[in-house]
Amino acid sequence: MKFSKQIEYNAVPEWREYYIKYKALKRIIKKIIDASRLETRQSLMMMEHEELPAEQHPLILSVDTRHEQEEFMRALESDLSMVDSFYTEKEDDICPPAADLAQKIMKNNLTTLGSLDQLRNALHQFYLNLSELRNYAKLNAEGFRKIVKKYDKSRGTHMGGWFNERIHTRPFFSATKVDDTISLVQAAYARLFTRSDIEKAKDELSEYLHDMVIYERNTVWRDMLRMERRNKSVKPKQESKPLSTLISFFAAVIAALILLVTPIPLFDDEQWEAQKCLSLMVFVSAMWALEIIPLYVTSFLVPFLVVTMSVMLENGEVMPAAKAASTILSSMAGSVIFLILGGFTMAAALSKHRLDKDLATAILSRVGQKPGNILLAVMLLGCISSMWISNVAGALLSTSVIMPLVQELPPKSRFIKALLLGCAYSCNIGGMTTPIASPQNAIALDFLLKDSSVAPVSFIQWVLIATPTALVLTCLSWAFLMFYYRTAVTSLTFPPQISKASHQFTSTQWFVIVVNVFTVLLWCLESLFDTFIGAPGVIGLIPVVIFFGCGVLNKEDFNQLPWHVVYLVAGGSALGTAVKNSKLLDIVGSALSKGLSGMSMFLVLFCLVLFIAIITSCISHTVGASILIPMVLEIGKSYGHPRLFVMAVAMQCSGAMALPVSGFPNVNSISILSETGAPYLNTKDFLKTGGPLTILVAITCCTLGYGIMTAFSF
């Protein structure tokens, strides 16, 4: 690993701006090297032409690297002074109180120091701070050694000896005071908690340090990738099952062919393209539902099938292949795709710079120690965070915040189940709240935007309708879990990962906050700027350009965005475009209007929502939305309320949570393992609690949600 990457990975997040500017110093050295190479080339040219008359000598420019050398020395001295003063300041802040506490413990002067739990937390915190400071000193000392060596190599000089003599006198080079204080803390910890076994004390403190570093420095998308890799690695190796996959594939093909060649009364001779599109839709839906190949790969199959099967129409005629390809591919890069890309980028920036965990721990540390209050705070955190960083990131954040507390409880504690299920259900419910909270919302919004006969739903309208519904559902789910997992525990103590005070925001963190708030405000006020901005996806590009352009996020962060989710949504958008352009939706909508005529709109809506709840409990929420929302839109149009039907169904897609596979928040919670490798949750836990709550979501969407949407004239 390059040393600049080592600094980036190992740096204490709050201290990033106080490390040696290794990359900047390397750039100066590169300028010196480039100038030296130019000088060498010109010298060779002079030697080649020295026998020619002077007037025929090539033009030689003077190369002077003194400016670059002076720039390097100034930058080096500036960094050395900065590191030295910062280290000295931190050493004076941390070492004296840590040494004082350790010495009092060693002298058995414990009467005024607090309880054993308080002393353990204090020693943990001092050990963490001292270890971070020691790591800071070592990283910078190594950085100065390496950069001076690079400079000597580029110039053929021997500055290293002179500079090393200077750096050896600096306090941070040896970090003697920090090492001595760490030894005192270890001895005090051993005195209190390991019966003076110093090696055991070192092991326990090191384990705590490891947990804290992981807790503080992970990002949500890196957490998600790591969880997926871990799940793959812990599954026992099994024989591959190509036969079952082939059977599923051929079953999907046969079903599609039957629909293609069998006369269907719904279509007449002039509606061949619509029948072909129905066949295509059934095949793609089966591929998605059975996961014969990865979901995002099926999404890439959609435009190929749409173009080659000639299902796209224009003015009643089959669209030429070139235009069909252009139309279907452009639908995969529509406004909604950039809307969710902007949401994922905002989540990555919040996570990378620890704003999400800082805010989460600040909230949880103030809710008291009653289990009910803690569970309610965790669930509200999951719901509200899912609004702005997606329910995928919200689920990862919620579980990462509560894991230190989970690890403090007995492995068979019923409250652990309540916490993990609370995280899953609140994040599923939070997925209803904004267009960027879950992919199914983006899919619903996409279908509404593409239908010119339907008024679009603005960002702020969606928030105002879905948020009250989601908050009520979160509170009802909390009450249900508290009743179901009644516990005799009346008080819990937060571990230091949660209870420690949050630090002051850095300039980068303030920058991230300002950009995110500005983006959300633009989404909420989109209607005021409609003639200027045009679409919410354009607003979604703002955080992408700013965060990646200014270096807040880098190429690695870009690669770690959940692109498979983005392209799953894109595939659903492409399928929706094909279904609409082939006139299949018009035909099905007309047939449904005749079949449902005379039935109560409310009854039809409730039946649809229940049907969606069952389907999306068994398959991916996103896949279910991609397949079913086009049909729901047509049913809604037949009743004159397409927005009401689509939005109610989209909210229910998020609220289906009866099985572990019902959504990413459920998958995330069931993947949490105890220290022995056993899962805290099983399928029965989800069936017993998630099943009733899924029905409760359906009832709430069709009552409270219905009432709010009616008030908005949906």
C-alpha positions in Angstrom: 0.0 0.0 0.0 1.3 3.5 -0.9 2.3 5.5 2.1 -0.2 8.3 1.3 -2.9 5.6 1.4 -1.6 4.4 4.7 -2.0 7.9 6.1 -5.5 8.2 4.7 -6.6 4.9 6.1 -4.9 5.1 9.5 -5.4 8.8 10.3 -7.7 9.8 13.2 -10.6 11.4 11.4 -10.7 14.5 13.6 -7.0 15.1 13.1 -6.7 14.7 9.3 -5.6 18.2 8.6 -2.7 18.0 11.1 -0.8 15.1 9.4 2.2 15.6 7.1 1.0 16.7 3.7 2.8 13.8 2.0 1.0 14.0 -1.4 1.8 17.8 -1.7 5.5 17.2 -0.9 5.6 14.4 -3.5 4.2 16.7 -6.1 7.0 19.2 -5.4 9.6 16.5 -5.7 8.0 15.4 -9.0 8.4 19.0 -10.3 12.1 18.9 -9.3 12.6 15.6 -11.1 10.9 16.8 -14.3 13.0 19.9 -14.3 16.2 17.8 -13.8 15.3 15.5 -16.7 14.8 18.5 -18.9 18.2 19.8 -17.9 19.8 16.4 -18.7 18.1 16.2 -22.1 19.4 19.7 -23.0 22.9 18.8 -21.9 22.8 15.8 -24.2 21.6 18.0 -27.1 24.5 20.4 -26.5 27.0 17.5 -26.7 25.5 16.3 -29.9 25.7 19.7 -31.6 28.9 21.0 -30.1 30.9 20.6 -33.4 28.4 22.8 -35.3 28.7 26.6 -35.7 27.2 28.5 -32.8 24.4 29.9 -35.0 23.2 26.3 -35.7 23.1 25.2 -32.1 19.6 24.3 -30.9 17.8 26.8 -28.6 18.6 25.8 -25.0 16.4 27.2 -22.2 17.9 27.7 -18.8 16.6 25.3 -16.2 16.6 26.5 -12.6 15.2 24.3 -9.9 16.1 26.5 -7.0 12.5 27.8 -6.7 11.1 24.2 -6.4 13.8 23.3 -3.9 13.0 26.3 -1.7 9.3 25.5 -2.0 10.0 21.9 -0.8 12.1 23.1 2.2 9.4 25.7 3.2 6.7 23.1 3.0 8.7 20.5 4.9 9.6 23.0 7.7 5.9 24.1 7.8 4.7 20.5 8.2 7.3 19.7 10.8 6.4 22.7 12.8 2.6 21.9 12.5 3.1 18.3 13.6 5.4 19.2 16.4 3.1 21.8 17.9 -0.1 19.7 17.4 1.5 16.6 19.1 2.8 18.7 22.0 -0.6 20.2 22.5 -2.3 16.8 22.5 0.3 15.3 24.7 -0.2 18.0 27.3 -4.0 17.5 27.1 -4.0 13.7 27.4 -1.0 12.5 29.3 -1.3 14.3 32.7 -4.9 13.4 33.5 -4.4 9.8 32.3 -1.2 9.4 34.4 -2.9 11.1 37.4 -5.8 8.6 37.3 -3.6 5.6 36.8 -1.3 6.6 39.7 -4.3 7.1 42.1 -5.6 3.6 41.1 -2.2 2.1 41.7 -2.1 3.7 45.2 -5.6 2.3 46.0 -7.0 5.9 46.2 -10.4 4.9 44.8 -12.8 6.6 47.1 -13.4 9.7 45.0 -12.9 8.1 41.5 -16.3 6.6 41.0 -17.7 3.1 40.3 -15.7 0.3 38.6 -17.8 0.8 35.4 -16.9 4.5 35.3 -13.2 3.7 35.9 -13.2 1.0 33.2 -14.8 3.5 30.7 -12.2 6.2 31.7 -9.3 3.9 31.3 -10.7 2.7 27.9 -11.0 6.3 26.7 -7.5 7.3 27.9 -6.0 4.2 26.2 -7.8 5.0 23.0 -6.6 8.6 23.0 -3.1 7.7 23.9 -2.9 5.0 21.2 -4.3 7.4 18.6 -1.6 9.9 19.6 1.2 7.3 19.5 -0.1 6.2 16.0 -0.1 9.9 14.9 3.5 10.3 16.0 4.7 7.1 14.3 2.9 7.9 11.0 4.3 11.4 10.8 7.8 10.3 11.8 7.8 7.7 9.1 6.3 10.2 6.6 9.1 12.7 7.2 11.8 9.9 6.8 10.3 8.6 3.6 9.8 12.1 1.9 13.4 13.2 2.8 14.7 9.9 1.3 12.7 10.6 -1.9 14.1 14.1 -2.1 17.7 12.8 -1.7 17.1 10.2 -4.3 15.8 12.7 -6.8 18.6 15.2 -6.2 21.5 13.0 -5.4 21.9 14.8 -2.1 22.4 13.7 1.5 19.9 15.8 3.4 18.5 12.8 5.2 21.3 12.8 7.8 21.0 16.4 8.6 17.2 16.4 8.7 17.1 13.2 10.8 19.3 14.8 13.4 16.7 17.6 13.7 13.7 15.4 13.8 15.2 13.1 16.5 15.1 16.0 19.0 11.3 16.5 18.5 9.0 15.1 21.1 6.8 13.3 18.6 9.7 11.3 17.2 10.2 9.2 20.3 6.8 9.7 21.9 8.4 8.6 25.2 5.9 10.4 27.4 3.0 8.7 25.6 4.5 5.3 25.9 5.2 5.7 29.6 1.6 6.9 30.2 0.2 3.9 28.2 2.2 1.6 30.5 0.7 3.3 33.5 -2.9 2.9 32.1 -2.2 -0.8 31.4 -0.9 -1.4 34.9 -3.9 0.4 36.4 -6.3 -1.6 34.3 -4.6 -4.8 35.3 -4.7 -3.8 38.9 -8.5 -3.3 38.8 -9.8 -5.9 36.2 -7.3 -8.7 35.5 -5.9 -9.4 38.9 -2.6 -7.7 38.0 -2.2 -9.9 34.9 -0.6 -7.2 32.7 -0.6 -9.4 29.5 -4.4 -10.0 29.8 -4.9 -6.3 30.4 -3.0 -5.5 27.3 -5.1 -8.0 25.3 -8.4 -6.6 26.6 -7.4 -3.0 25.9 -6.1 -3.9 22.5 -9.4 -5.6 21.7 -11.3 -2.5 22.8 -9.1 -0.3 20.6 -9.7 -2.6 17.6 -13.5 -2.4 18.1 -13.4 1.4 18.4 -11.3 1.9 15.3 -13.6 -0.2 13.2 -16.7 1.5 14.7 -15.4 5.0 14.0 -13.9 4.6 10.5 -16.2 2.4 8.4 -18.5 3.9 5.8 -22.0 2.5 5.1 -21.3 1.3 1.6 -18.0 -0.3 2.7 -20.0 -2.0 5.6 -22.5 -3.3 3.0 -19.8 -4.7 0.8 -18.0 -6.3 3.7 -21.3 -7.8 5.0 -22.0 -9.3 1.6 -18.5 -10.8 1.4 -18.8 -12.2 4.9 -22.1 -13.8 4.2 -20.6 -15.5 1.1 -17.6 -16.7 3.1 -19.5 -18.1 6.1 -21.9 -20.2 3.9 -20.7 -23.8 3.7 -19.4 -24.8 0.4 -22.0 -26.7 -1.5 -22.2 -28.4 -4.9 -23.1 -25.9 -7.5 -26.7 -26.4 -8.8 -26.6 -25.7 -12.5 -29.5 -28.2 -13.0 -32.0 -26.3 -10.8 -30.9 -23.0 -12.4 -31.4 -24.4 -15.9 -34.8 -25.8 -15.0 -35.9 -22.3 -13.7 -34.5 -20.6 -16.8 -36.3 -23.0 -19.2 -39.5 -22.7 -17.2 -39.3 -18.9 -17.6 -38.6 -19.3 -21.3 -41.4 -21.8 -21.8 -43.9 -19.6 -20.0 -42.9 -16.6 -22.2 -43.2 -18.7 -25.4 -46.6 -19.9 -24.4 -47.8 -16.4 -24.0 -46.1 -15.5 -27.3 -47.7 -18.2 -29.5 -51.1 -18.7 -27.8 -54.0 -16.5 -29.0 -55.1 -14.3 -26.1 -58.6 -12.8 -26.2 -57.2 -9.6 -24.7 -55.3 -8.8 -27.9 -56.4 -8.5 -31.5 -54.4 -9.0 -34.7 -53.2 -5.4 -34.7 -51.8 -5.7 -31.1 -49.0 -8.2 -31.8 -46.4 -5.9 -30.2 -48.3 -5.7 -27.0 -48.6 -9.5 -26.8 -44.8 -9.8 -27.4 -44.2 -7.2 -24.7 -46.4 -9.3 -22.3 -44.3 -12.3 -23.1 -41.1 -10.3 -22.5 -42.5 -8.9 -19.2 -43.3 -12.4 -17.9 -39.8 -13.7 -18.8 -38.0 -10.8 -17.2 -40.2 -10.9 -14.1 -39.5 -14.6 -13.7 -35.8 -14.0 -14.0 -36.0 -11.3 -11.3 -38.3 -13.2 -9.0 -36.3 -16.5 -9.2 -32.9 -14.7 -9.3 -31.7 -17.1 -12.0 -28.9 -14.6 -12.7 -28.0 -11.5 -10.6 -30.8 -9.0 -10.6 -28.8 -6.2 -12.1 -27.7 -8.5 -15.0 -31.3 -9.2 -15.8 -31.7 -5.4 -16.0 -29.1 -5.2 -18.7 -31.0 -8.0 -20.6 -34.1 -5.8 -20.8 -33.0 -3.3 -23.5 -31.5 -6.1 -25.6 -34.8 -8.0 -25.6 -36.9 -4.9 -26.1 -35.0 -3.9 -29.2 -34.6 -7.4 -30.8 -38.2 -8.3 -30.2 -39.5 -5.1 -31.8 -42.1 -4.2 -29.2 -41.7 -0.4 -29.3 -44.3 1.6 -31.3 -44.4 5.1 -32.7 -47.5 6.5 -34.2 -48.9 3.0 -34.5 -45.9 1.6 -36.4 -43.0 -0.5 -35.2 -40.2 1.8 -34.1 -36.9 1.4 -36.1 -34.3 -0.5 -34.2 -31.9 2.4 -34.0 -34.5 4.7 -32.5 -35.9 2.0 -30.3 -32.4 1.4 -28.9 -31.8 5.1 -28.3 -35.2 5.4 -26.6 -34.9 2.4 -24.3 -31.3 3.1 -23.3 -32.0 6.8 -22.6 -34.8 5.6 -20.2 -32.1 3.8 -18.2 -30.4 7.1 -17.5 -33.5 9.2 -16.6 -34.0 11.8 -13.9 -34.8 9.2 -11.2 -31.5 7.4 -11.7 -29.5 10.5 -11.0 -31.9 11.3 -8.1 -31.0 8.1 -6.3 -27.3 8.5 -7.3 -27.3 11.8 -5.6 -28.9 10.3 -2.5 -26.3 7.5 -2.4 -23.5 10.1 -2.7 -24.9 12.2 0.1 -25.0 9.1 2.3 -21.4 8.2 1.4 -20.2 11.7 2.3 -22.0 11.7 5.7 -20.6 8.3 6.5 -17.0 8.8 5.4 -16.7 11.9 7.6 -18.5 10.3 10.5 -21.4 12.7 10.6 -24.0 9.9 10.7 -22.4 8.1 13.7 -21.6 11.4 15.5 -25.3 12.5 15.3 -26.6 9.0 16.1 -24.4 8.6 19.2 -25.2 12.1 20.3 -28.9 11.2 20.2 -28.6 7.8 21.8 -26.4 9.1 24.6 -29.2 11.4 25.8 -32.2 9.1 25.8 -31.6 7.7 29.3 -31.1 4.0 30.3 -34.7 2.6 30.1 -34.9 -0.2 27.5 -38.2 1.3 26.1 -36.6 4.7 25.6 -33.5 3.2 24.0 -35.5 1.0 21.6 -37.8 4.0 20.6 -34.7 6.2 20.0 -33.0 3.5 17.9 -36.2 3.0 15.8 -36.7 6.7 15.3 -33.1 7.0 14.3 -33.5 4.2 11.8 -36.6 5.8 10.3 -35.3 9.3 10.1 -31.9 8.4 8.9 -33.4 6.3 6.1 -35.3 9.4 4.9 -32.0 11.0 3.8 -29.4 8.3 3.3 -31.6 5.5 2.0 -33.0 2.6 4.1 -29.9 0.5 3.1 -27.5 3.0 4.6 -29.9 3.7 7.5 -30.0 0.0 8.4 -26.2 -0.3 8.3 -25.9 2.8 10.5 -28.5 1.7 13.0 -26.9 -1.7 13.6 -23.4 -0.3 13.7 -24.5 2.1 16.4 -26.3 -0.4 18.6 -23.7 -3.2 18.2 -21.5 -2.0 21.2 -24.7 -2.2 23.3 -25.7 -5.6 21.9 -22.3 -7.0 22.8 -22.7 -5.8 26.4 -26.0 -7.8 26.8 -26.2 -11.6 27.5 -26.3 -13.4 24.1 -29.8 -14.8 24.8 -31.3 -11.5 26.0 -34.8 -10.9 24.5 -33.9 -7.3 24.2 -31.3 -8.0 21.6 -34.0 -9.4 19.3 -36.1 -6.3 20.0 -33.2 -4.0 19.1 -32.2 -5.8 15.9 -35.8 -6.2 14.7 -36.5 -2.6 15.6 -33.6 -1.5 13.4 -34.9 -3.6 10.5 -38.6 -2.6 10.8 -37.9 1.1 11.3 -35.6 1.3 8.3 -38.1 -0.5 6.1 -40.8 1.9 7.3 -38.3 4.8 6.8 -38.0 3.7 3.2 -41.4 5.1 2.5 -40.6 8.7 3.5 -38.8 10.3 0.5 -38.1 9.5 -3.1 -34.4 8.8 -2.2 -35.2 6.6 0.8 -35.7 3.4 -1.3 -35.4 2.3 -4.9 -39.1 1.4 -5.0 -40.0 5.0 -4.4 -37.8 6.1 -7.2 -39.5 3.5 -9.5 -42.9 4.8 -8.6 -41.9 8.4 -9.1 -40.3 7.4 -12.5 -43.6 5.9 -13.8 -45.6 8.9 -12.7 -43.1 11.3 -14.3 -43.2 9.4 -17.6 -47.0 9.4 -17.9 -47.9 12.7 -19.4 -51.6 12.2 -18.5 -50.8 12.1 -14.7 -49.7 15.0 -12.6 -46.3 14.4 -11.1 -45.6 14.0 -7.4 -43.1 16.5 -6.1 -40.4 15.7 -3.6 -42.0 17.8 -0.9 -45.5 16.3 -1.5 -44.0 12.8 -1.1 -42.4 13.8 2.2 -45.5 15.5 3.6 -47.7 12.5 2.8 -45.3 9.6 3.7 -43.5 11.0 6.8 -46.5 11.3 9.2 -47.6 7.7 8.1 -44.1 6.4 8.7 -43.7 8.0 12.1 -47.0 6.6 13.3 -46.0 3.2 12.0 -42.7 3.4 13.7 -44.3 4.2 17.1 -46.9 1.4 16.6 -44.1 -1.1 15.7 -42.2 0.0 18.8 -45.2 -0.6 21.0 -45.7 -4.0 19.5 -42.0 -5.1 20.0 -42.0 -3.8 23.5 -45.1 -5.9 24.2 -43.9 -9.0 22.4 -40.3 -8.9 23.9 -41.2 -7.9 27.4 -38.1 -7.9 29.6 -37.4 -7.7 33.3 -34.4 -5.4 32.6 -35.2 -1.9 33.8 -31.9 -0.1 33.1 -29.1 -0.4 30.6 -25.6 1.2 30.6 -24.2 2.5 27.3 -20.7 1.4 26.4 -18.2 4.2 25.8 -18.6 4.0 22.0 -22.0 5.5 22.5 -21.7 7.4 25.7 -18.6 9.4 24.8 -19.1 13.0 23.9 -19.0 13.9 20.2 -16.2 16.2 18.9 -16.6 19.6 17.4 -17.3 19.6 13.6 -14.4 20.1 11.3 -14.5 22.4 8.3 -15.0 19.4 6.0 -17.9 18.1 8.0 -19.5 21.6 7.9 -19.0 21.6 4.2 -20.8 18.2 3.8 -23.7 19.4 6.0 -24.1 22.6 4.0 -24.1 20.8 0.6 -26.5 18.1 1.8 -28.9 20.7 3.3 -28.7 22.8 0.2 -29.5 19.8 -2.0 -32.5 18.7 0.1 -33.9 22.3 0.2 -33.7 22.4 -3.6 -35.5 19.1 -3.8 -38.2 20.4 -1.5 -38.5 23.7 -3.4 -38.2 22.1 -6.8 -41.5 23.5 -8.1 -40.2 27.0 -7.7 -37.2 26.3 -9.9 -38.9 24.0 -12.4 -38.3 26.2 -15.4 -34.7 26.6 -14.5 -33.7 23.1 -13.2 -36.2 20.9 -15.1 -36.0 17.7 -13.1 -35.0 16.4 -9.6 -32.3 14.3 -11.2 -30.4 17.5 -12.1 -30.4 18.5 -8.5 -29.1 15.0 -7.6 -26.0 15.8 -9.6 -25.0 18.6 -7.3 -23.6 16.5 -4.5 -22.0 14.1 -7.0 -20.1 16.9 -8.7 -19.2 18.8 -5.5 -18.2 15.9 -3.3 -16.1 14.0 -5.9 -14.8 17.2 -7.5 -13.6 18.7 -4.3 -12.0 15.5 -3.0 -14.5 15.0 -0.1 -15.1 11.6 -1.8 -12.6 9.8 -4.0 -12.5 7.1 -6.8 -12.6 4.3 -4.3 -15.8 5.8 -2.7 -17.3 6.1 -6.2 -16.6 2.4 -7.0 -18.2 1.4 -3.7 -21.5 3.1 -4.4 -24.3 0.4 -4.7 -24.3 0.4 -8.5 -26.2 -2.9 -8.6 -29.2 -1.1 -7.0 -28.9 1.8 -9.5 -29.0 -0.6 -12.5 -31.8 -2.6 -11.0 -33.9 0.5 -10.9 -32.7 1.4 -14.4 -33.9 -2.0 -15.6 -37.3 -1.5 -14.1 -37.4 1.9 -15.8 -36.6 0.3 -19.2 -39.2 -2.3 -18.8 -41.8 0.3 -17.9 -40.9 2.3 -21.0 -41.4 -0.8 -23.2 -44.7 -1.7 -21.5 -46.0 1.8 -22.1 -44.7 2.3 -25.7 -46.0 -1.1 -26.8 -49.6 -0.1 -25.7 -49.7 -3.1 -23.3 -50.5 -0.8 -20.4 -53.4 0.9 -22.3 -54.9 -2.5 -23.2 -54.5 -4.0 -19.7 -55.8 -0.7 -18.2 -58.9 -0.8 -20.4 -59.6 -4.4 -19.5 -59.2 -3.8 -15.8 -61.5 -0.7 -16.0 -64.2 -3.0 -17.4 -63.6 -5.8 -14.9 -63.5 -3.5 -11.8 -66.4 -1.3 -12.8 -68.9 -1.0 -10.0 -66.4 -2.0 -7.3 -65.5 0.4 -4.5 -62.3 2.3 -5.0 -61.3 1.8 -1.4 -61.9 -1.9 -1.5 -59.9 -2.3 -4.7 -57.0 -0.2 -3.1 -57.0 -2.3 0.1 -57.0 -5.6 -1.9 -54.1 -4.3 -4.0 -52.1 -3.2 -1.1 -52.6 -6.6 0.7 -51.6 -8.4 -2.5 -48.5 -6.2 -2.8 -47.7 -6.9 0.9 -47.7 -10.7 0.3 -45.7 -10.6 -3.0 -43.0 -8.2 -1.8 -42.6 -10.1 1.5 -41.4 -13.0 -0.7 -39.4 -11.2 -3.3 -37.2 -8.0 -3.4 -39.2 -4.8 -2.7 -37.5 -3.2 -5.8 -38.3 -6.1 -8.1 -41.9 -6.2 -6.9 -42.3 -2.5 -7.6 -40.7 -2.8 -11.0 -43.2 -5.5 -12.0 -46.4 -4.4 -10.4 -46.5 -0.6 -10.3 -47.2 -0.2 -14.1 -50.4 -2.2 -13.6 -51.3 -0.4 -10.4 -50.9 2.9 -12.3 -53.5 1.8 -14.9 -55.9 0.7 -12.3 -55.5 4.0 -10.5 -56.2 5.8 -13.8 -59.4 3.9 -14.3 -60.6 5.3 -11.0 -59.3 8.8 -11.7 -56.7 8.6 -8.8 -53.5 7.2 -10.3 -51.2 9.0 -7.8 -53.1 7.8 -4.8 -52.9 4.1 -6.0 -49.2 4.3 -7.0 -48.0 6.0 -3.8 -50.0 3.7 -1.5 -48.6 0.6 -3.2 -45.0 2.1 -3.2 -45.3 2.7 0.6 -46.5 -0.8 1.1 -43.6 -2.2 -0.9 -41.3 -0.8 1.8 -43.6 -2.0 4.6 -43.5 -5.7 3.6 -41.2 -7.3 6.2 -42.5 -10.7 7.1 -39.4 -12.7 6.0 -35.7 -12.2 6.3 -35.5 -11.8 2.5 -38.2 -9.1 2.4 -35.7 -6.2 2.2 -32.1 -5.2 2.9 -32.8 -4.0 6.5 -34.1 -7.5 7.3 -31.1 -9.2 5.6 -28.8 -6.9 7.5 -30.3 -7.7 10.9 -30.4 -11.4 10.5 -26.8 -11.4 9.4 -25.6 -10.0 12.8 -23.9 -12.8 14.7 -22.9 -13.3 18.3 -19.3 -13.8 19.4 -19.8 -17.6 19.0 -20.9 -17.1 15.4 -24.6 -17.9 16.0 -27.3 -15.5 14.6 -29.3 -13.6 17.1 -32.4 -13.8 14.9 -34.1 -16.5 12.8 -36.9 -16.8 10.3 -39.5 -17.4 13.0 -38.7 -14.1 14.7 -39.5 -12.3 11.5 -42.7 -14.3 10.8 -44.1 -13.8 14.4 -43.4 -10.1 14.5 -42.9 -8.9 10.9 -46.1 -10.7 9.6 -48.5 -8.8 11.9 -46.6 -5.6 11.3 -46.9 -6.0 7.5 -50.7 -6.2 7.9 -50.6 -3.2 10.2 -48.7 -1.3 7.5 -51.3 -2.2 4.9 -54.1 -1.0 7.2 -52.3 2.3 8.0 -51.5 3.0 4.4 -55.2 2.5 3.5 -56.5 4.6 6.4 -54.1 7.3 7.6 -52.1 7.4 4.3 -55.4 7.4 2.3 -56.7 10.3 4.3 -53.6 12.4 3.9 -53.4 11.7 0.1 -57.1 12.7 -0.2 -56.3 15.9 1.6 -53.7 16.6 -1.0 -56.2 15.9 -3.8 -54.5 12.8 -4.9 
